[in-house]
């Protein structure tokens, strides 16, 4: 899971960090640091709560796994007798 950070929307409420301080890193003034956040296994529930707690909707949940390999083409298997 990944959290997309919309830094320009952040108003420094710090509700995200109150829910998951290990996931959401803030600057000295309480604003979210720029850059998307890759959420580690085991922190997804708290990260999701933190993102949803933002009153400005500055955090967007992206449930797509971070590293997913999609093959270009799948070749059919040919059976020969």
C-alpha positions as CSV (number, residue, x, y, z in Angstrom):
1,X,0.0,0.0,0.0
2,X,1.1,3.5,-0.8
3,X,-0.1,6.9,0.5
4,X,0.0,9.7,-2.0
5,X,0.9,13.0,-0.3
6,X,-0.7,16.2,-1.6
7,X,1.6,18.6,0.3
8,X,-0.1,21.8,-0.9
9,X,-3.3,20.7,0.9
10,X,-1.7,20.0,4.3
11,X,-2.7,22.6,6.9
12,X,-0.6,21.1,9.8
13,X,-3.4,19.5,11.8
14,X,-1.1,16.5,12.5
15,X,-4.0,14.1,12.9
16,X,-2.2,11.6,10.6
17,X,0.8,11.5,12.8
18,X,-1.3,11.2,15.9
19,X,-2.7,8.0,14.4
20,X,0.5,6.5,13.0
21,X,3.7,8.4,14.1
22,X,5.9,5.8,12.5
23,X,4.3,6.2,9.1
24,X,3.7,10.0,8.9
25,X,6.7,12.2,9.3
26,X,6.2,15.9,10.0
27,X,8.4,18.9,9.8
28,X,9.1,21.2,12.8
29,X,5.9,23.1,12.2
30,X,3.6,20.0,12.0
31,X,3.3,19.8,8.2
32,X,3.6,16.5,6.4
33,X,6.9,16.0,4.6
34,X,6.7,15.8,0.8
35,X,6.9,12.6,-1.1
36,X,4.7,9.5,-1.3
37,X,4.8,7.0,1.6
38,X,5.3,3.3,1.1
39,X,3.5,1.6,4.0
40,X,5.2,-1.5,5.5
41,X,3.3,-4.7,6.3
42,X,1.7,-4.5,9.7
43,X,1.3,-0.7,9.6
44,X,-1.4,-0.6,6.9
45,X,-4.4,-0.3,9.3
46,X,-2.9,2.6,11.3
47,X,-1.7,4.3,8.1
48,X,-5.1,4.0,6.6
49,X,-6.7,5.5,9.7
50,X,-4.2,8.3,9.7
51,X,-4.8,9.1,6.0
52,X,-8.6,9.1,6.5
53,X,-8.3,11.4,9.5
54,X,-6.9,14.3,7.5
55,X,-9.6,17.0,7.3
56,X,-8.0,18.6,4.3
57,X,-7.8,15.3,2.3
58,X,-4.1,15.8,1.8
59,X,-3.4,12.1,1.9
60,X,-4.7,9.6,-0.7
61,X,-4.7,5.8,-0.2
62,X,-3.4,3.8,-3.1
63,X,-4.0,0.1,-2.3
64,X,-1.8,-1.1,-5.3
65,X,1.2,-3.1,-4.1
66,X,4.4,-1.1,-4.4
67,X,6.4,-3.6,-6.4
68,X,4.2,-5.5,-8.8
69,X,5.5,-7.2,-11.9
70,X,3.1,-7.7,-14.7
71,X,4.3,-9.8,-17.6
72,X,4.1,-8.3,-21.1
73,X,2.5,-11.4,-22.5
74,X,1.6,-14.8,-21.3
75,X,2.4,-17.5,-23.7
76,X,0.0,-20.4,-23.8
77,X,1.3,-23.8,-22.8
78,X,1.5,-26.3,-25.7
79,X,0.9,-30.0,-24.8
80,X,2.5,-32.6,-27.0
81,X,1.8,-36.2,-27.0
